[in-house]
Amino acid sequence: MTARAAGLNARITVASVLLALVVMGAFALMVSTIQDLRSSSGAARASEKVIASANRLQNLALDLETGERGFVVSGNRAFLEPYATAAAEYRGLAHDLEHLVAADPTQFRRARELEAQIRAYHHAWAERVIATAARNPAAARRLIATAAGKARMDAIRIGFARFLRTEKRAAAMHSEHSDDGGRTAILIGLGAVGGTAVLILVYALYLFRVVTAPVRRIAEGARRLADGALTTRVPDGGAGEIAALARDFNAMAESLGNQSAQLREQNAELQAVLDATLDGILMTDVEGTILFSNRKMEQFGGELGLPDDGLIWDRMARLAALTTTPDGYYDAFARMAADPRAEVDAEFELRDTRRSFIGHTAPVEDSNRTFVGRIFSIREVTAERQSERTKDQFVATVSHELRTPLTSILGYTELLLDRGLHDVLTAEDRRMHLEVVRRNADRLQRLVGDLLFFAQVQSSRLPLDLEPVNLASLASGALEAARPVAEDKGVTLSLDVAVPVDVEGDVSRLEQLLDNLVSNAVKFTPAGGLVEVSLRNEVGEAVVSVRDTGIGIPADELERLFTRFFRASTATTREIQGTGLGLAIARTIAEAHGGSIHVSSEPDRGTTFDVRLPLRQAVSASATPALVSRV
């Protein structure tokens, strides 16, 4: 391997030296030719500059003559403007021209002669003629007529023509020399480039065979390896270092494959643990960019429409806008901005869904206690908070509902036990007071019964004594039980039974269900209203409808109507007494019998409850005449 490596290095070195010598020789010859070409080009440009300056100086001399003659002939002082400009500029331009031809004695002498002739024309002739024209225009015109000034200017023109001919010949010569040098440089450059190209081609073919092709195979393998194809391997063949590189690459790929398999296994275990937690977990880097999150956090973000990536601060700002207390979030922002290592705990509630969450964030440090990011966790505590609110509501409601009848019982009992009133109270008064005590005692008994009912449901113990039940009889009994209250309020009760409706159920529980619905309907129906109970069969189900023309229930409260202790706003605003348990009990009984209960309502127009229960057996509508009872 050492001999092959040395041979490869020697061949590459020899070819490189030869290529360098050829290129250096070609460049040296081209530099010499280009230097000569630059010299010729510079001389040509200098001649062009001399010609341009000479032409400009000649034009200024002509402006002197034109301005002078125009003023004398017309008397218009506007002709003196180009004259004044030429008189101010020709000396400086003449000195520039002399400087440009200083290297050429003949042209330098001619330039000085021209400058002297122009100056003599200006001072000895033009100024005298203009001054004479200002005093005596006729005399000035006679001076011009002598042609003395024209002779001076003709001599100047002849001098400029001789000067320009000489300079143009020099410019042509320099240009021709420059063209010859350019052609020579092109030929030399083409030859050098051609030779260099041939040598480079041979050199490139050699390098491609022994170096480029093997390296390309290794580079392609590295790209596949970077794309995740950890099983990639390359051929071990090649010259010298190429073979060693291939072997090292294959060993590296083998090691990466083993490490990747271990990392995948560890990541899968870690991800499984994180996904199994009840908390949503998310980690960011120092800048706040989200690095990873578990399934619970992704589910939480998806439900709220939070961004999946980017900065955590954008995600938290979006979440803050959805909470009932966004200012608390801004306080947390301020604490973390003031102290990046601060631990922050917060509890928030979503404005629309009323879901409650507890959030916690803490800094993450590496083994050197360097701050590398921050971890965030969120746990939903909606059920716990709802339970706490329900308990508080339960205590408040039960306390109120117990206090009211107990107050009446105690008051009337003290009244009956007062010895000073024995002679005042009549037997009828005592009977009425005892009736009040009895009604309030019954009210307490119903409340305790409702609470015991839900205690049984909570412990999954709602015994049902199933037997055939005639719903028409239960409905009629419920209406009879509600009749005294309905008559006192002036509410009409109605029963509509088209066919016998029999179900399999617990008589006492179904009776409790209908009593709750009918008593509720009477309670929330004002005087002159109607409460109607109707029974019908629908596709294997018995349907009991309790409809009233009462105060109704707002649409946004219908979903919560069967929640324990919930009371509609229409009931609370009118101060209608109740515990909020009756409808919850009705739904529980209906579902325990395999049925359901539904409600529809319009405020100030009435409410309808439909209870659906499985039929015990289908009965033809023609078997029994329609029974319509109206009370």
C-alpha positions, 0 to 999 in steps of 0.5 A: 500500500505504501508503494502504491501511495508513493507512486500516486503521489509522485505521478501527481507531483510530476504532472502538477509541476509540468502543468505549472511550468507550461502555464507560467511560461505562457503567462510570462510571454503573454505578460510581455506582449500585453505590456507592449500592447499597453504601451502602444495603446497608451501612446495612441490614447495620448495622441488622441488626447493631444488631437482633442486638446488641439481641436478645442484650442483651435475652436477657441481661437476661432471664437475670438475671431467670430466674436470680434467680427460679429460685434464689429459688423452688428454692434450686438454685444451678444457676440462678445460672450463666446469671445469672452469665454475663449479669451478666458480659457485659451491660455489654460488650454494652451498650457495643457496642450504644451504639457501633453506634448512635452516629450516631443520637442517638435510638437512642443515648439509648435504648441508654444508658437500657436499659443503665442500667435493666439495671444498676439491675435487676442491682445494686438488685434482683437482687443484693439478692434473691439475698443475701436468699435466701441468708440467708432464702429465705422473705423472698426469696420475699416480695420477689418476691411484691411484683412490684417486680422484675417491674415493673422488667423489664417496663419494660426489655422495653418499652424494648427493644420501642421500640428494636427497632421503630425499628431495624427500620423503619430496616433496612426502609427501607435494604433497600428503597433497596438493592433500588431501587438494584440494579434501577437498576444492573441496568437500566443494566448491561443497557443498557450491555452491550447497546450495547457488545455491538452495537458490539463485534459490528460491530467484530468483523465488520470485524476478522474480514474485514480482519484475522482471516481473513487472519491465520487463513490464515497461522496455519494455514499456519504450523501445516502448516509446523511439522508438516513440510509445507514446501511450504505457501504462503498467498495474497498478498492482504490489507490493508496489513501483512497482505499484507506478512506473507503475502509474508514467510511465503511467502519464509520457507517457501521458505527453510525448504524449501531448508534442510530439503532440504540438512539431509536430504541431510547427515543422510542422508550422516552417518547412512550413514557412522555406520551403516557403522561397525563401532562402535556410536555414541551421543551424549547431552546434558549431562544424559545424555539420548540424542540419537541412535545409529547402527544398530549401537548400536540393534542392540546395545541391542535384543539386550540389551533396553536402553531406547531412550531416556531417560538413558544412566545408566539404560542403563549401569546395566542393562548393568552388571548383565548383565556379569561385572564390574559393579564396573568399571562403577560405577568408570567412573560414579564417574570421570565423576561426579567429572570430566564431561570425563573420557575413559573406556575399559573392556572388559567381558564379558556374563555369559550369552553371554560376548560381549566388548566394548570401550567408550569415552566422551569429552566433546563440546565446541562451537566455544567449548569449551563442554561440550555432551554426551558420545559413547559407542562400543562395539565387539565383540571377542568373536572377537578374545578367543576367538581369543586364548583359543584360541591360549592353549588351543592352546599349552597343549594342544599343549605338554602333548600333545607333552611326554607322548609325548616324555618317554616316548620320551626316557626309554626311549631313554636306557634303551636307550642306557645301556651299563650296562644292556646286560647287564641288559636282555633281548631281550624287555625291549628289544622292549617298550621299543621298542614304547613308543617306537613307540606314543608316536611314533605318538601324536606323528605323529597329533597332528601330522597333526591339526594339519596337517589344521586348517592345511589347513582354515584355508587352505581346502585340504582335498583330497578324493580322491572314489571309491565307498566302502563304509561297512560295510568302513570301519566294520569296519576302525575296530572292528578297529583299536580292538579291542586297546584295547577288549579291554584295557578289557573293552569289547564292540564290535558292528557292525550293518549291515542293507544295503550302504551306499555313498557317494561320498567320500575313503576316508582321510578317512572312515576317519579320521572313523570311527576318531576316533568309535570310538576316542573311544567306547572311551576313554570307556566303562568296563569291561563297556560296549558300543560299537556301530556301525550303518549304515542308509539314510534317505531318500537318506542314509547314517546311521552311528551310533556308540553307547556306554554310557560316561560321557556328556556334560552337556547344556549342553556338547553344543553346544560338543563339536565346538569345537577343543580343547574337552573335556567336563567328564566327561573332564577330571574323570576325567583321560582324555587327549585333545587335543579335536581328534578330534570337530572333525576328524570334523565337518569331514570330514562337512561336507566330504562334504556331510553332518552329524554330530549327538550325543545323550547322557545322563551315566552312560548313554552317547552316540550320534553320528549321521553323515549322508552323501549316498548314492551310490545307493539299494540295496534292503534285500531285495537283500542279507541282513542282516549282523550282526557282533558282536565 
